[in-house]
């Protein structure tokens, strides 16, 4: 893991002291809420429906056991005993008192954490593949470039007041677990024909009111030139991005208006202009220094493989399901990557109690070299677990209520906070997700892979546009309705879902899901997933069935 240097620590400490003064002025009445708003947003503090909410950055989704214990302590001491892990690999605390927030930030700074740039019109927390450094699929560890971008973008004077918020995601594997094509900038680490490391660059993706899939504007940018190329993109956006209309301010709108070819040409011209003034190369020594922080742990050799689990699998059905759904192959023989589902039936997607966070920290130290990841699908990951330890790990997780073997299945949903917390929402997300999960749980193994994503408003924090089944909450004269879309995907073959037509009130959403699933089950071939079936037969059979049932 990356460790703060003296500059990182000083920046964070100074920001805490500055915000403490700002909070003091707000509490004394010297600042109005309108005057305080831009200051608090720069420190990740929102004013939600019922209380303030603090969003804490977890850069590229990586944290250690000490940091997780600190998050548990904050949840227990300053909140209501839990935290909510988000789709940007952050954690949110939904109930802090304003006067306590500087103390929370001070405690975070003690373990190299902060809430800087988790809000506002700036470059937000950089996200990455949550299996980074553990999967054998990747070209290189994408967290290295992610950390470079984090350092470059933090307090960058040109990019602190962009036309709109800006999100960057990085992957280095053929299987895209970082959803790079629905980001403002998506980067895929690759090698050219000589073996040199660099990135493919995708620009203009996003969801919200106007969902779009990103366009590739560069096949290969060498690592040494990446920051200059990113700076060129940001300058073109900063110059031409709309500031007169919040709904047309994202870079995706600019790329669409100019056309991807013209946008790429303007970036190339700006890139050449910057280089003519003197290319700002990423120093090789600095890149090596950062790479060393992400060196693999000291893996043991000649560990037993999966065949050693046969007895446990045959005598424990829950463990068998967990092995099938929640573990994947590691790059090191004898190890597995373990996803801890934060989607128990009846629970709130992404929530973890202080006690669970403390326990996960203990388990990470015992079984995974002290390392933990947060996935953009609102789960946790132990990236380096010896296969021999999987039975003991499962037993411990199951006792904590964290042993649900449902990763990738219907109940493993992405769910935004919705109207239970958010003042932007039109409808509740959490209770609808809970009802759907309970209803589909008995069938979900037979249904197979199914990514359901739910948003309580058009801002799409629940990523509904790219759900195999997406749900959008809408308001109709004070009544909550739910619009359904089908066929979305955020992986390496991305697509935006097609709206089926009618929307459904709370009482009819479950019936609609039955109709959709029954239509899929009747049409699928052996082993065919929901998404594959949908792409083969299209929207019409589902739409017809829903209209008939409706």
N, C-alpha and C positions, 0 to 999 in steps of 0.2 A: 504494500500500500504506500501511496505517497505520504510523506511527512512534511509538515510545514517547515519552511526555513525562517530565518529571522524576519524577512520582509513580510511573509504571510502572517506571522503572528502579530507583528506590529500593526499591520493594516486592520486586522480583525479587532484587536484590542482598542485601537483608536476609534473605530467605528462604534464599538460598544459604549465608550465614554461619551462620544458625540450624541448618540441616541438617548443616553440617560439624561443628558441636559435637555434634549428636545421633549422627552416625555415629561420631565419636570415642568417645563413651560406650558405644556398642554394641560397638565393637572392643575396648575396654578391659575389657568385661564388666560395666560399671556398669549397663547395660540388658540385660535378657533379650530374646530374640526376640519374645516375646509383648508385652513393654513397647514394643519398637521398632516393631512392626508398624503401629500406627495412625500413627506419625510418618512412616515410610517411604511408606505409602500416600498420605499428603497430598502427597508429593513425587513421585508417579508411579512408585514403585519396588515391584515385585512380587517374590515369591519363587516361581519357577516350578519345573518338574520337576527341572531340572538346575542351575540357576543363578538369580541375580537377573535381572530384566528391567526396563529403564527405558523408560517410555512418555513421549515428548516431544510436547507440544501443538503443532499447526500450526493456529492459529485460522482457522476457516472455510476451511481447506485452501489458504491463500495463503502463499507464501514467495518470497523473492528469491534471486538467484544466490549472494550472499554467505552467506546462511543455508544454502543447499544445500551449499556447499563446507564449511561448518562441520560439517554432518551427516556428510559424507564423511570429514572429518578425525577425528571422533569414532569412526566405524566402523573406521577404519584404526588409530587409536591406542589405543582402549580396548576394542574389541570384536574380532570375528573377520573384519572386513573387509567387512561388509555391514549393511544395516538392512532393516527390514520395515515397509512402509507398510500402514496398517490401514483398516478400514471407517469409522472416525471421523476420517479425514483426519489421523491422527497418524503418527508413526514410532516403532517399538520397536527397542531394542537388546537382544538376547537373552543376551549374555554379559559384561556389565560386572562388574568386581570391586567389592565394596562400598566398599573404601577409595578407589576412583577416582571414585565417583559424585559427591561434592562438586566435584571438579575438572571433571567433565563439565558439571555444572550451571553452574559458573562460566564455562566456555567458551561455553555456550549464552547466558548472560546478556549476554555481550559482543556478541552479534548479535541481541539482543531476542527471545530464545526462552527457554522454561522448561518444566517438567514439572508445574506447579501444577494441581491439580484434574483431573488425568488419571486419577485413581482416587479411591476413597472415596465416601461417601454425601453427595455434593454435586452441584452443577450442573457437568457435565463440559464438555469442549471443545465449543463451539458449532460446528455444521457448516452448510454452505451449498452451493448449486449450484456445481459446479466450473467451470461456464462463466460464472459471474457477471461482469458488466462487459464481456463479449465477445459474448454472444448478443443478437440483435435481438429475441428473444421476450420479454424481461423488461420489467416495468413500471418498475423501478428496480433499482439494484445492491443485492442483498440483503445484501452484506457490511457495509453501513453499519449496518443494524439489528443484524446479528450482532456487530459491534464494540461497539455500545452495550450489548448484553446481556452481552458478555464483561466489560466494565468494571463493570457493575452487579453481576454475580454473583460476581466474584472477591473472596474473603474476606468475602462478605456474612454478617454475624453471625447472621442468622436461618436461613441455608440452608447452613451448613457441616456440620451433622449431621442430615441428612434421614433419613426412614425407610429410604430406599434410594437408590442412584445415580440421577441424573436427567439426561436427554439432550434437547437442544433442536436442531431443524433449521429452516433458513429457505430459502425459495425465492421467486422473484419472476416465474417463468415458468409458462406453461400446461403445459409439459412438466415434470413433477416429477422432477428428477435428484437431489434431496436426501432422498427417501423420507420426507417429513414426516409421513405418516399412520401410520408405524410408530415414532413417537417419543413420548416423554412429553408434550412440547409440540411441535407443528408449526406454523410460521407461514408464511403466504403473503402476500407484499406485494401490495397491490392499490390501486385508487383508487375512491373513492365517486363518486356522480353529479355532484358539484361539481369533481371532479378532485383532491381532497385525498388525500394518501398515508396509508395505514394498513395494517392486516393483518387477514386472517382467522385465527382461532385454532382449532387442533385439539388435543384433549387425550385422553390415555389410550391411545395406541398403544404397541406394543412386541412383542417376540418372546419368546424364552426358553421357560420351562416352560408359560406360559399366553399364547399369542400373541393379540393383539387389534389391530383397526384402530381408529384414533383417531376421536373424534366431534367435529364442529365445534360449538363453544360460543359463537362470536362471528363475525358476518359482517363486522364492520368496527370496528376499534379505531384511532383516530387515533394517529399517531406520538407526539404529545406525551403521550398517556395510556398508552402501551404498557407502560412499566415499572410503573406503578401496577397495571395489569390483571394483569401477570405476577406481581407481588407478591401480589395477591389469590389467584391460583391456588396459589402456593406456600404461602401461609398456610393455606388450606383443606386442602391436602395434609399440611402439617406438623402440623396439629391432629388430623386424622382418619386419617392413613396408619397402617397396621399396623406396629408395632415388635416385636410378639410372635412374628412368623412371617416369616422372611426370604423365603419363597416367596410371600407375600401382601402384600409391602411396597411394591410399585411402585404408581404412581398409577393405572395401568390397572385394578388390582383395586379401588381406591376408586371410580373412575368407574363400573365395572361394578356394584359393590355398591349405590351410591346411585342409579344410573341417570343417564344424561347430562343429563337435564332438571334433576334435583335438584342435581347437581353444579354445573351452570351457574348455577342460582339461588343457590346458596351463594356462588359466586364473585362474582356480581353484587352480593349483599348485602355481602360483604366489600369489594368495590370501592367501593361507595357509602360504607361506613364510613370507609375510608381517605380518600376525597375530602372527607368532612365534617370530617376533622381537618386538611385542607389538602392538596390534590392535589399530588403530587410530579411536576410536569411536566418533561419533557425540554426543557431550554432550547434555543430555536431556534438561538442562536449556537453552542452546543456541537454540535448536530446538523450545522450547516453546516461547522464545523471538521472534523468526522469525514468528512463527504461529500467535502470537498476532497482528502483523502488518497486517495480512490478515483476521482479524475478520470481519464478515459481518457487513454492516451498520445497523443502527437502523431502521429496516423496520417498517412501520405502520401496524396495524392490522385492519381487517375488511374493507379492501378497496374493491370497486366494481370490479366485474369481467368483462370478455369480453362481456357479454350480454349488458353491458352499452354502447357498441360501435355500437349497431345495427343500430341506426338512422344514424350515420355518414357513416357507410358502405353502406347503401342503397342509400344515396344521393351523394356519391362521389366515383366513380369507381376507381380513382387513389389511394385513401385512402384504399379502399377494397383490391386492389392488394398489396399495401404496407403491410397491416396487414397480408395477407396470406403469402407473401414471405419473409418479412424482420423482422418478430417478432416470437419469440418462447417462450414456457412456462418457467417461472422462478420458482426457488425453493420456493419462498415466495408467498403465495396467494395474488392476487391483483397487481402483478408486471409482467413485461415482459422484455425479453432481446431483444434489438433492434439493428439490423445491419444497418448501414448507407452505402449504396452502393456508391462506388467511381467509378462506371461504367455507367455514363450517356451515352445515345446514342450520338455518335460523339465525346465523350471524350477520354482521355487517362487513361487506367486502372491504378488505384492506385494514380493518381495525385489529389492533393488538393491545392487550392489557399490559400494564407495567410488569405484572408478574410473568406474563409470557415473554416480554422482551428481556427481562432478567434471565429467564431460563434459556432462551435462545442464545444469549451471550455465553452462558455456561456451556451449553452444548457445542457452540462454535469453538470454544477453547479446547473442549475435550475431543472433538471429532473432526474439526475443519481448520486447524491452524489459526484459530481465532478470527477467521474471516467470514463476513456475511455480505450478502448482496440483496438489494431491493429490485424487483423486476417491475417493468412498466405495466405488468398485468396485476399489480397490487398483491404480490406474494413475496416471500423471503426465500433466499437461496443459501444453502451451505455448499460452497463450490468444490470442496476437496475432502470427501468422506471415504475412508477405507471401506471396501465392501464388507469386510468381516464385521464392521461395527454397525451395519445397517439395522440388524434386529434390535440391538440395544437402543439405537437412536430412535427407531420407530416407537418402541415401548415408551420412551421418555416423552416423545412428542404427543403420543396418543393420550397419555396421562394429563397433558396440558391442554387438551382440546385442539391440538394442532396436527393430528394424525390423519386428517381427511385425505383419502387417495382419489382426488378428483381433478388434478391439473389437466387442463385441456378439454374437460367434459362440460356438460351443460351448466352445472352449478358453479363452475369456476369463472364467474362473470366479472367484467369490469363495470363498476357502478360508481357514478358520481354521487356526491352528498345529497343533491336534489333539494327539494323544498323543506326538508327537515333541518337544513343548516343554511342554505345559500339564498341570499336575497335576490339573486338573478333568476332563480329557477321558476318554472311554470308549473311543475308537478313533482310529486315525490318519486324518488328512484329506489330508495332502500327497501320499503315494504313490498313494492312490486317485484323487485329482484328476489326477495326472500320467498314470496309466494311461488314464483316461477321455479326457483331452485327446488323447493319442497315437492312441487308437483312433478317435475321431470326426474328427480333423483332416482326413483325406482326403475326408470327406463334408460338412464344416461349411459350405462355401459353398453347397452345394445345400440343406442343412438350413435355412440362413438364421438370423435372429435367434433366439438361444436363451440364456437366462440360467440357468446351472447354479450352484447355491450349496451349499456343503458345510460342515457343522458336525460337530465331533468329540464334541459332547455337547449336552444339552438347553438349555444356556445360549445357544445359537444365535448365537455370534459370527460364524459364516459365513452368517447370514441365510437359512438353509435354508427357513424357513417361507414366504418370499416369492420363492423361485426358481421359474422356469418348471418346472424340475426341481430339487427340493431333496433333499439327502441328509443324513440324521442318523446318526451313528455311535452304536451301542449295544453294550453288553456283555452277552453271554449265557454265564454260567458261565466267564468268562475268554476267550471267543472273540469277536472283533470281527465285528459284523454291521452292515448298513447298511439303514436304512429309507428308502423313497423316497416323496416327495410330488410332486404335479403341479398346475399351474395357479396357482401363487403369482405375485404381482407387487407391487412396491413403488412403482410410478409413480403418476400422477394417477388411475388406475383400479385401486386396490389390491385385492388378494385374498390370502387365506391358502391355501396348497396343501392338496390333499386327499391323505391317506395312501392308498396303493394297497393296502395289506394285508400281504402277506408281506415279510419282510426278507431280505436276501441276504448271504451271506458274501462274502469278498473274491474268491473264484474265480468267483462268479456275478453280480457287479455289472455287469461288461461285457456279459454276455449280456442282462441286464435292460435295459440301455441300448439295445442293438440292437433288442430287442422294442418298446420305447417309440418309438424313432425310426421303425422300420418301420411301426408302427401309424399314426403321424402322417403319414408320407409317403404312405401308401395312402389316407388320409382327406382330406388337404388339398385345397383348390381352388387355382387358379393364384394364386401370390403370397401365399397365406395363411400367416401365421406359426404357429409351434407354439402360442403362447398363444391366438391367435384360433381355431385349430382345436380346441384343448382346450375352450375356452369354448363352442364350437358343439356338439361331440359329447359332452362330458362325460367322466366318469371311467370309465364302464362298459366301453367298448371296450378301453381300456388295461389295466384290471384283469383282464378276461377273458383278454386275450392273455398277460399276465404269469403268471396262474395256469396257463394251458395250457402255457406254456414251462417253468414252475417244476416 
